[in-house]
Amino acid sequence: MPSGLTKKQVKKSLKNSVLDAASYSSMAGLTQNYITPYALAMNATTTQVGFLTAIPYLAMILTQMIAPTLAERAGSRKRFILAGAFLHSLVWLPICLIPFIFQTNRIWWLILFVTLCVAFDSIGNAPWNSMMADLVPEQIRGHYFSYRTRISAMVSLLLSFVAGGILQLLTKNIFLAFSMIFAGASISRFFSTWFLSQMVEPPAVKPKTKQASIFELSLTLGSTNIGKFIIFNALLTFTTNLASPFFSVYMLSDLKFNYLTYFIATAIPTLITLLCIPFWGKIVDRNGNVKVLRVTMLFIPLLPILWLVSKSPYYLCGVQVLSGFAWAGCNLAVSLFLYVATQAENRTRYIALNNVLMFTGVSLGALLGGIIAPHVPLVLRNNLLTIFLISGVARILVVAIFLPKISEVRPVAEASVSEILFGGPQFSRVRGFSDVVFRRAKQNRKTKEK
């Protein structure tokens, strides 16, 4: 059990964290795939869509740089997280009212309010991850977070379906439809804040020595395992976001998908996450985070390139299936690697540093993609397909150069890629070896504690 907490308190907190995830995912399902369509309904250009992603993430970078210090001054990670969550829930209200309040410059008002929304949401990210790392026992992290992610995916999928249905039914009054959706997002985030307030915060580990600043930690990135991982994650995020903001533009503006088809295409990755996250949770616990990254990186660099093959909605839905499978494993491995590769006393700062560089990657990627999109040579008579190709090639280079430099940090069972994906005649031996490794690791920890 986490130091200072009873088993009952931990159980209550983990339950409320799942309820928080469900409420937060309600908000995410209503919004994450519909901000860009909202902007397009206001006649946003491709460059403005890039700004809509890039500028809010610049705000996220700033919040991550100050979040650890502010959380420490607040005296409680939980109190700090709650303040950001409450403000986050409020900002959705002006977003839903933009078409009815502003007659000009609507896109720029949207960018402003989305920037505030993202800032308030992200400021509690590092303290929340630090608190959850202290709260969730190490031996069940893969299982617990895969379960939590599964609940999140299920709720997000359901609410995304609701949002898509509202937009399809109210196509002739589209701004009313968007206002209903974003008002629902605000209510969902209020519930999320309530469930967060019911959790019990584990006592924070006090550092024995003076903590290094985020800037000081950044100077050591190239020489440490966690640092190399953070660099890899940031570059992967950058190359991914060269293309990510523009898939919606491509489907709605170039392929002329209606809202129902768009919903199906964007909901598929969430559905696949729901189905396969238990699989990835078991693999992470048994074979480690780095092995999962190596498996998923066989697919992730190819995903944007596959969009060049066909315009068929059925084909693109197949690509989305592969996307959901690969990103589910990657995202789980990334979050859990940060937990196991950092010490408790400096975990918040390392997570904040990872977020700073990751959000920088999102911002610069989206900004660069939006700026160069109108000027790149056409591939298959479409500039966005050129951006997708550039993103895929850049991902391949990042994976080939940086992923081999990252090492696992805990005892895990060895298994080949084929054994992980398909099983095999030796899989039972792998499982037996894993059990021995984990038993010995547990015995060693008990011996050290004594």
C-alpha positions in Angstrom: 0.0 0.0 0.0 1.1 3.6 -0.6 2.8 5.1 2.5 0.4 6.7 4.9 -2.8 5.3 3.4 -5.0 2.3 4.4 -6.2 -0.3 1.9 -9.7 1.1 2.2 -8.5 4.6 1.2 -6.6 3.4 -1.7 -9.5 1.3 -3.0 -11.8 4.3 -2.6 -9.4 6.6 -4.5 -8.8 4.1 -7.3 -12.6 3.7 -7.7 -13.1 7.5 -7.8 -10.3 7.8 -10.3 -12.1 5.5 -12.7 -15.3 7.6 -12.2 -13.2 10.7 -12.9 -11.9 9.0 -16.1 -15.4 8.2 -17.2 -16.6 11.8 -16.7 -13.5 13.3 -18.3 -13.9 11.0 -21.2 -17.5 12.1 -21.6 -16.1 15.6 -22.1 -13.4 14.3 -24.5 -15.9 12.2 -26.5 -18.0 15.3 -27.0 -15.1 17.5 -28.0 -11.9 15.9 -29.2 -13.0 15.1 -32.7 -15.3 18.1 -33.1 -13.3 21.2 -32.4 -11.9 21.2 -36.0 -15.4 20.6 -37.6 -16.6 23.6 -35.4 -13.8 25.7 -36.8 -14.6 24.6 -40.4 -18.2 25.5 -39.8 -16.9 29.0 -39.2 -15.0 28.8 -42.5 -11.5 28.3 -41.0 -8.6 27.9 -43.4 -6.1 25.1 -43.3 -3.5 27.5 -41.8 -6.0 28.6 -39.1 -6.7 24.9 -38.2 -3.0 24.6 -37.7 -3.0 27.6 -35.4 -6.0 26.1 -33.5 -3.8 23.2 -32.6 -0.5 25.0 -32.2 -1.3 28.1 -30.1 -3.1 26.2 -27.3 -0.2 23.8 -27.0 2.1 26.8 -26.6 0.0 27.6 -23.5 0.4 24.0 -22.4 4.2 24.4 -22.5 4.1 27.4 -20.2 1.8 25.7 -17.7 4.0 22.6 -17.6 7.0 24.7 -16.8 5.4 26.4 -13.8 3.1 23.6 -12.6 5.6 21.7 -10.3 6.5 24.9 -8.5 2.9 26.1 -8.2 1.8 22.6 -7.0 4.5 22.6 -4.3 3.5 26.1 -3.2 -0.2 25.1 -3.0 0.9 22.5 -0.4 -1.3 19.8 -2.0 -1.2 18.2 -5.4 -4.9 17.4 -5.1 -5.9 21.0 -4.3 -3.9 22.2 -7.2 -5.4 19.7 -9.6 -8.9 20.5 -8.5 -8.4 24.3 -9.2 -7.3 23.6 -12.8 -10.1 21.1 -13.4 -12.8 23.5 -12.1 -11.6 26.3 -14.4 -11.3 23.9 -17.3 -15.0 23.1 -16.9 -16.0 26.8 -16.9 -14.2 27.7 -20.1 -16.3 25.3 -22.3 -19.2 27.7 -21.7 -17.9 30.7 -23.7 -16.7 28.2 -26.4 -20.3 27.0 -27.0 -21.6 30.6 -27.2 -19.1 32.0 -29.8 -21.5 31.9 -32.8 -24.1 33.8 -30.8 -21.9 36.4 -29.2 -19.3 37.2 -31.9 -20.1 38.2 -35.4 -16.6 38.7 -36.6 -13.2 37.0 -35.9 -14.9 33.9 -34.6 -12.0 31.7 -35.4 -9.6 33.8 -33.3 -12.1 33.9 -30.4 -12.3 30.1 -30.7 -8.5 29.9 -30.6 -8.4 32.1 -27.5 -10.9 30.2 -25.5 -9.5 26.8 -26.6 -6.1 28.0 -25.5 -7.5 28.9 -22.0 -9.3 25.5 -22.0 -6.2 23.6 -22.8 -4.0 25.5 -20.3 -6.4 24.9 -17.4 -6.7 21.2 -18.4 -2.9 20.7 -18.7 -1.7 22.6 -15.6 -2.7 19.7 -13.3 -1.2 17.0 -15.6 2.2 16.5 -14.0 0.9 16.7 -10.4 -1.9 14.2 -11.3 0.6 11.7 -12.8 2.8 12.1 -9.8 -0.1 11.5 -7.4 -1.3 8.5 -9.3 2.2 7.0 -9.5 2.2 7.2 -5.7 -1.3 5.9 -5.3 -1.4 2.8 -7.7 0.7 -0.1 -6.4 3.5 -0.9 -9.0 2.5 -4.6 -9.4 -1.0 -3.7 -10.7 -0.3 -0.5 -12.7 -0.5 -2.2 -16.2 -3.8 -3.9 -15.2 -5.3 -0.9 -13.5 -4.5 1.7 -16.1 -5.5 -0.6 -19.0 -8.9 -1.1 -17.1 -9.2 2.7 -16.6 -8.3 3.3 -20.2 -10.9 0.8 -21.3 -13.6 2.5 -19.3 -12.5 5.9 -20.8 -12.6 4.5 -24.3 -16.0 3.1 -23.9 -17.5 6.3 -22.5 -15.6 8.5 -25.1 -16.9 6.3 -27.9 -20.5 6.5 -26.7 -20.5 10.3 -26.2 -18.7 10.8 -29.6 -21.6 8.9 -31.1 -24.0 11.2 -29.4 -22.2 14.3 -30.6 -22.1 12.9 -34.2 -25.8 12.1 -34.0 -26.6 15.6 -32.8 -24.6 17.2 -35.6 -26.2 14.9 -38.2 -29.8 15.7 -37.0 -29.2 19.4 -36.7 -27.2 20.0 -39.8 -29.4 22.9 -40.8 -28.8 24.5 -37.4 -25.2 23.5 -37.0 -24.2 26.1 -34.4 -27.0 25.1 -32.1 -25.8 21.5 -32.4 -22.2 22.5 -31.5 -23.4 24.6 -28.5 -25.4 21.7 -27.1 -22.3 19.5 -27.4 -19.9 21.8 -25.7 -22.4 22.7 -23.0 -22.5 18.9 -22.3 -18.7 18.9 -22.2 -18.8 21.5 -19.4 -21.2 19.5 -17.3 -19.1 16.4 -17.8 -16.0 18.1 -16.6 -17.8 19.4 -13.5 -18.6 15.8 -12.6 -15.0 14.9 -13.2 -13.9 17.6 -10.8 -16.3 16.2 -8.1 -14.9 12.7 -8.4 -11.4 14.0 -8.2 -12.3 15.8 -4.9 -13.3 12.4 -3.4 -9.9 10.9 -3.9 -7.3 10.7 -1.0 -3.9 12.1 -1.8 -0.9 10.0 -0.7 1.8 12.0 1.2 4.3 13.4 -1.3 7.8 12.1 -1.0 10.0 14.9 0.3 13.3 15.2 -1.6 16.4 14.6 0.5 18.4 17.2 -1.4 17.6 20.3 -3.4 15.6 19.4 -6.5 16.9 20.3 -9.9 14.9 22.7 -12.0 13.2 21.7 -15.2 15.9 23.6 -17.1 18.7 21.8 -15.2 17.0 18.4 -15.9 16.8 19.3 -19.6 20.6 19.7 -19.8 21.0 16.0 -18.8 18.5 14.5 -21.3 21.1 13.2 -23.7 23.0 11.3 -21.0 20.2 9.4 -19.2 17.8 6.7 -20.1 14.8 8.7 -19.1 16.2 11.7 -21.0 16.6 9.7 -24.2 13.0 8.5 -23.8 11.7 12.0 -23.4 13.6 13.1 -26.5 12.2 10.2 -28.5 8.6 10.9 -27.3 8.9 14.6 -28.1 10.2 14.0 -31.7 7.6 11.3 -32.3 4.9 13.8 -31.2 6.3 16.4 -33.5 6.4 14.2 -36.5 2.9 12.8 -35.7 1.4 16.3 -35.4 2.7 17.4 -38.8 -0.3 15.4 -40.0 -2.7 14.8 -37.1 -4.7 18.1 -37.2 -5.4 17.7 -40.9 -7.0 14.3 -41.1 -10.3 16.0 -40.1 -9.8 18.6 -42.8 -9.1 16.0 -45.4 -12.2 13.9 -44.5 -14.6 16.8 -44.3 -13.3 19.3 -46.9 -11.5 17.1 -49.5 -13.4 13.8 -49.3 -16.7 15.5 -48.4 -17.6 13.0 -45.6 -20.9 13.7 -43.9 -20.9 14.0 -40.1 -22.1 10.4 -39.7 -19.3 9.0 -41.8 -16.8 11.3 -40.1 -18.0 10.1 -36.7 -17.5 6.4 -37.7 -14.0 7.0 -39.1 -12.9 9.0 -36.0 -14.6 6.7 -33.5 -13.0 3.5 -34.7 -9.6 4.1 -33.0 -11.5 4.6 -29.7 -13.4 1.4 -30.2 -10.3 -0.6 -31.0 -8.6 0.9 -27.9 -11.6 -0.3 -25.9 -11.1 -3.8 -27.3 -7.4 -4.2 -27.2 -6.2 -2.2 -24.2 -6.5 -5.3 -21.9 -4.1 -7.1 -24.2 -1.6 -4.3 -24.0 -2.0 -4.0 -20.3 -0.9 -7.7 -19.9 2.0 -7.3 -22.3 3.2 -4.2 -20.4 3.1 -6.0 -17.1 4.9 -9.0 -18.4 7.2 -7.9 -21.1 7.8 -4.2 -20.3 7.1 -0.8 -21.8 10.0 -0.7 -24.2 9.0 -4.0 -25.8 5.5 -2.6 -26.4 7.0 0.6 -27.9 9.1 -1.5 -30.3 6.1 -3.5 -31.4 3.8 -0.5 -31.9 6.5 1.4 -33.8 6.3 -1.2 -36.5 2.9 0.3 -37.4 2.8 3.9 -36.3 5.2 5.4 -38.8 3.2 3.8 -41.7 -0.2 5.1 -40.6 -0.2 8.5 -42.4 1.3 6.9 -45.5 -1.5 4.4 -45.8 -3.9 7.4 -46.3 -2.4 7.8 -49.8 -3.5 4.4 -51.0 -7.2 4.9 -51.3 -10.0 7.4 -50.7 -12.6 4.7 -49.9 -14.3 5.2 -46.5 -14.1 1.5 -46.0 -10.4 1.4 -46.6 -9.7 4.4 -44.4 -11.8 2.8 -41.6 -9.4 -0.2 -41.9 -6.4 2.1 -41.5 -8.2 3.6 -38.4 -8.5 0.1 -36.9 -4.7 -0.4 -37.2 -4.2 3.1 -35.8 -6.3 2.4 -32.7 -4.5 -0.9 -32.1 -1.0 0.6 -32.3 -1.6 3.9 -30.5 -3.4 2.1 -27.6 -0.3 0.2 -26.8 2.1 3.1 -27.5 0.2 5.6 -25.2 -0.1 3.1 -22.4 3.7 2.2 -22.6 4.7 5.9 -22.7 2.7 6.9 -19.6 3.8 3.9 -17.5 7.5 4.2 -18.6 7.5 7.7 -17.0 6.3 6.1 -13.7 8.8 3.4 -13.5 11.9 5.2 -14.9 11.7 8.2 -12.4 12.2 8.4 -8.7 9.3 9.6 -6.6 11.0 12.8 -5.4 11.6 14.1 -8.9 8.8 12.4 -10.8 6.6 15.5 -11.1 9.5 17.5 -12.7 10.4 14.8 -15.1 6.7 14.4 -16.2 6.5 18.1 -16.5 9.6 18.2 -18.6 8.3 15.4 -20.8 5.0 17.3 -21.2 6.9 20.6 -22.1 8.8 18.9 -24.9 5.8 16.8 -26.0 3.5 19.8 -26.2 6.3 21.7 -28.0 6.3 18.9 -30.5 2.5 19.1 -30.9 2.6 22.9 -31.3 5.5 23.1 -33.7 4.3 20.1 -35.7 0.8 21.5 -36.2 2.1 25.0 -36.9 4.7 23.8 -39.4 2.1 21.5 -41.1 -0.4 24.3 -41.4 2.1 26.8 -42.8 3.7 24.6 -45.4 0.5 22.8 -46.5 -0.5 25.4 -49.1 3.0 25.5 -50.6 4.2 21.8 -50.8 4.2 19.9 -54.1 1.0 18.0 -54.7 0.9 14.2 -54.2 -2.0 12.6 -56.0 -3.3 16.2 -56.6 -3.7 16.9 -53.0 -1.4 19.0 -50.7 -2.6 17.3 -47.5 -1.5 13.9 -48.8 1.9 15.4 -49.2 1.9 16.4 -45.5 0.8 12.8 -44.6 3.7 11.4 -46.6 6.2 13.8 -44.9 4.9 12.8 -41.5 5.3 9.1 -42.2 8.9 9.4 -43.4 9.8 11.6 -40.5 8.3 9.1 -38.0 10.4 6.3 -39.6 13.6 8.3 -39.1 12.8 9.2 -35.5 12.0 5.5 -34.6 15.1 4.2 -36.4 17.5 6.7 -34.7 16.2 7.1 -31.2 14.2 4.1 -30.1 17.2 1.6 -30.0 18.8 3.9 -27.4 16.1 3.3 -24.8 16.4 0.5 -22.2 13.9 -1.2 -20.0 14.3 -0.3 -16.3 12.6 -3.3 -14.5 12.8 -7.1 -14.7 10.7 -8.4 -17.6 10.2 -11.6 -19.6 11.8 -11.8 -23.0 9.5 -12.4 -25.9 9.8 -11.9 -29.7 7.4 -9.6 -31.6 5.6 -12.6 -33.1 5.1 -14.1 -29.7 3.6 -10.9 -28.3 1.3 -10.3 -31.3 0.3 -13.9 -32.1 1.5 -16.2 -29.3 3.5 -19.2 -30.1 4.7 -22.6 -29.0 7.2 -21.1 -26.6 4.8 -18.6 -25.1 4.1 -20.8 -22.1 7.8 -20.9 -21.3 8.0 -17.2 -21.5 5.1 -16.9 -19.1 6.8 -19.3 -16.7 10.1 -17.4 -16.9 8.2 -14.2 -16.3 6.6 -15.5 -13.1 10.0 -16.5 -11.8 11.5 -13.1 -12.6 8.6 -11.3 -10.8 8.8 -13.5 -7.8 12.5 -12.9 -7.4 12.1 -9.2 -7.9 9.4 -9.1 -5.2 11.6 -11.1 -2.8 14.5 -8.7 -3.4 12.3 -5.7 -2.7 11.1 -7.3 0.6 14.7 -8.1 1.6 15.8 -4.5 0.9 12.8 -3.2 3.0 13.8 -5.3 5.9 
